[in-house]
Amino acid sequence: MSDSKILLLSEGPRYLEGKVSGAVFGDEKDMEEMRVYGEVFKRFAWSNPLWPKLFPGVRKMEAEVVRMCCNLMHGDKESCGTVSFC
C-alpha cells in the first residue's frame, strides 16, 4: 500500500463532517465533475499559452477567465488582465 494511501486511511475523511471552509474543493459526491476536470486537464496540460497560434483554445480560455475575473471585480469593457503560469 502506498504511503499516501496509508496517510489518508489513518487520518480519515474529516472534511466529510462538514466543518471546513475552503480546505477541500468537492467530495465524493462530485466525482462526475472531477472526472470531467481530469479529462480537460489531460487535453490541455501540455499546452503552452505563450504560443497562442499553436494553442488557440488555451488563448480563448485565458480570455474567458480574465473576462470572468473582470466582471467579478465590476470592471468595464476597458478592463483587462493576464494569466501567469509559475
C-alpha positions as CSV (number, residue, x, y, z in Angstrom):
1,M,0.0,0.0,0.0
2,S,1.4,3.4,-0.9
3,D,2.4,5.9,1.8
4,S,-0.3,8.4,0.6
5,K,-3.0,5.7,0.9
6,I,-1.8,4.9,4.4
7,L,-1.9,8.5,5.4
8,L,-5.3,9.0,4.0
9,L,-6.7,5.9,5.9
10,S,-5.1,6.9,9.2
11,E,-6.4,10.4,9.1
12,G,-9.9,9.6,8.0
13,P,-12.0,11.9,5.8
14,R,-12.6,14.6,8.5
15,Y,-13.7,17.1,5.9
16,L,-16.9,15.0,5.4
17,E,-18.0,16.2,8.8
18,G,-19.0,19.4,7.1
19,K,-17.0,21.7,9.4
20,V,-14.4,23.1,7.0
21,S,-14.4,26.1,4.7
22,G,-12.1,26.4,1.7
23,A,-9.9,23.5,2.7
24,V,-11.4,20.9,0.3
25,F,-12.9,21.5,-3.1
26,G,-15.5,18.9,-3.6
27,D,-16.0,15.5,-2.1
28,E,-17.1,12.0,-3.2
29,K,-20.5,13.4,-4.3
30,D,-18.8,15.4,-7.0
31,M,-17.0,12.5,-8.7
32,E,-18.6,13.1,-12.1
33,E,-17.4,16.7,-12.0
34,M,-13.9,15.6,-11.0
35,R,-13.9,13.1,-14.0
36,V,-14.7,16.0,-16.3
37,Y,-11.9,18.1,-14.8
38,G,-9.5,15.3,-15.2
39,E,-10.4,14.9,-18.9
40,V,-10.0,18.7,-19.5
41,F,-6.6,18.6,-17.7
42,K,-5.4,15.7,-19.8
43,R,-6.2,17.6,-23.0
44,F,-4.6,20.9,-22.1
45,A,-1.9,20.1,-19.5
46,W,0.9,20.2,-22.2
47,S,-0.5,23.3,-24.0
48,N,1.7,26.4,-23.7
49,P,-0.2,29.6,-23.6
50,L,2.9,31.5,-24.7
51,W,2.3,30.1,-28.2
52,P,-1.3,31.2,-29.0
53,K,-1.1,30.3,-32.7
54,L,-0.3,26.7,-31.7
55,F,-2.9,26.5,-29.0
56,P,-5.8,28.8,-29.8
57,G,-8.1,27.0,-27.4
58,V,-5.9,28.0,-24.5
59,R,-5.9,31.6,-25.6
60,K,-9.7,31.5,-25.7
61,M,-9.8,30.0,-22.2
62,E,-7.4,32.6,-20.9
63,A,-9.6,35.4,-22.3
64,E,-12.7,33.9,-20.8
65,V,-11.1,33.6,-17.3
66,V,-9.8,37.1,-17.5
67,R,-13.2,38.4,-18.5
68,M,-14.9,36.5,-15.7
69,C,-12.5,38.0,-13.2
70,C,-13.0,41.5,-14.6
71,N,-16.8,41.0,-14.2
72,L,-16.3,39.8,-10.6
73,M,-14.4,43.0,-9.9
74,H,-17.0,45.1,-11.6
75,G,-14.6,46.0,-14.4
76,D,-15.9,47.7,-17.6
77,K,-15.1,46.8,-21.2
78,E,-11.8,48.5,-20.9
79,S,-10.6,46.4,-18.0
80,C,-8.0,43.7,-18.9
81,G,-5.7,41.1,-17.4
82,T,-3.5,38.2,-18.0
83,V,-2.9,34.7,-16.5
84,S,0.6,33.8,-15.4
85,F,1.8,30.3,-15.0
86,C,4.5,29.6,-12.4
